[in-house]
Amino acid sequence: VQLVESGGGLVQTGGSLRLSCAASGNIPKIGVMGWYRQAPGNRRELVATVTSSGHTNYAGSVKLRATISRDNAKKTVSLQVNRLKPEDTAVYYCDAEIGTNGNSYTIYWGQGTQVAVSS
């Protein structure tokens, strides 16, 4: 199983960015998919998650500025963040709960994509 992110880059304060993540490989089913971020010197933190039925959850720091969405058929998850702030600068990682036989899931991570917001 492989998760590949795309869409990072350098953006000015107040701008927008859309990150995408595609899962590939032997994937019987996918549970929750999400985005996390890690700034230098900080711990990795939740940005947003979305269940297979579309229920979403957002960190307070991005709520009202971010939208997470997924395409179950294409096995992708996207994150749109608007009104970007310098404190949004971080490496963004997507993750996915990949289901195996029965009810067990294994969490996989992408390699990360850098987002830098200039002030």
C-alpha positions in Angstrom: 0.0 0.0 0.0 1.3 3.4 -0.9 0.0 6.9 -0.2 1.3 9.7 -2.4 0.6 13.4 -1.6 0.8 16.3 -4.0 0.0 20.0 -4.1 2.3 21.5 -1.6 4.3 24.6 -2.3 5.0 28.2 -1.4 1.9 30.4 -0.9 1.4 34.0 0.3 -0.5 34.8 3.4 -4.2 34.8 2.6 -3.8 32.5 -0.3 -5.3 29.0 -0.8 -3.8 25.6 -1.3 -5.3 22.2 -2.3 -3.5 19.0 -1.3 -4.3 15.6 -2.7 -3.4 12.1 -1.6 -3.9 8.9 -3.6 -3.8 5.5 -2.2 -2.7 2.5 -4.3 -1.9 -1.1 -3.8 -3.8 -4.0 -2.3 -6.6 -2.1 -0.6 -9.7 -4.2 0.4 -11.3 -1.2 2.1 -10.4 2.2 3.6 -11.7 3.5 6.9 -10.9 7.0 8.1 -8.6 9.1 6.0 -7.0 12.3 7.2 -4.4 15.0 7.0 -1.8 15.8 9.7 0.9 18.4 9.7 4.2 18.8 11.5 6.1 22.1 11.8 9.8 22.2 12.7 10.3 21.5 16.4 6.6 20.5 16.9 4.8 17.3 17.2 2.7 16.0 14.3 -0.9 17.3 14.8 -4.3 16.5 13.4 -5.6 18.8 10.7 -8.7 17.0 9.5 -10.2 13.6 9.1 -13.1 12.1 7.0 -14.8 8.8 7.4 -15.9 6.6 4.5 -19.4 7.9 4.9 -18.3 11.5 4.7 -18.3 12.6 8.3 -15.6 15.2 8.9 -13.6 16.5 11.8 -11.3 19.5 11.9 -8.7 20.9 14.2 -9.7 24.2 15.7 -6.8 26.0 14.1 -8.2 25.3 10.6 -11.9 25.0 11.2 -13.8 27.4 8.9 -10.8 27.7 6.6 -10.3 24.1 5.6 -12.4 21.5 3.7 -11.5 17.8 3.6 -13.1 15.5 1.0 -12.6 12.0 -0.4 -13.4 10.0 -3.4 -14.0 6.4 -2.3 -13.9 5.1 -5.8 -10.6 6.7 -6.7 -9.2 6.1 -3.2 -8.2 9.7 -2.8 -8.5 12.4 -0.1 -8.0 16.1 -0.6 -7.6 19.1 1.7 -8.4 22.6 0.7 -7.1 25.3 3.0 -8.1 29.0 2.5 -6.9 32.2 4.1 -3.5 30.6 4.8 -1.4 32.0 7.6 2.3 31.7 8.3 1.5 29.3 11.2 0.1 26.9 8.6 3.7 26.3 7.4 4.5 22.6 7.9 5.0 19.3 6.3 1.5 17.9 5.6 0.9 14.2 5.7 -2.0 12.1 4.7 -3.0 8.9 6.4 -5.5 6.2 5.8 -6.8 3.2 7.7 -6.5 0.3 5.3 -8.7 -2.6 6.1 -7.6 -6.2 5.9 -9.6 -9.3 6.5 -12.2 -9.0 9.1 -12.4 -5.8 11.1 -8.7 -5.0 11.5 -7.1 -1.9 10.0 -3.6 -0.8 9.5 -2.6 2.9 9.3 -0.5 4.0 6.4 1.2 7.4 5.9 2.3 9.3 2.9 5.8 10.7 2.6 4.6 14.3 3.3 4.4 17.5 1.2 5.9 20.8 2.3 3.6 23.8 2.6 5.3 27.2 3.3 3.2 30.3 3.8 5.1 33.6 3.4 4.2 36.6 5.5 
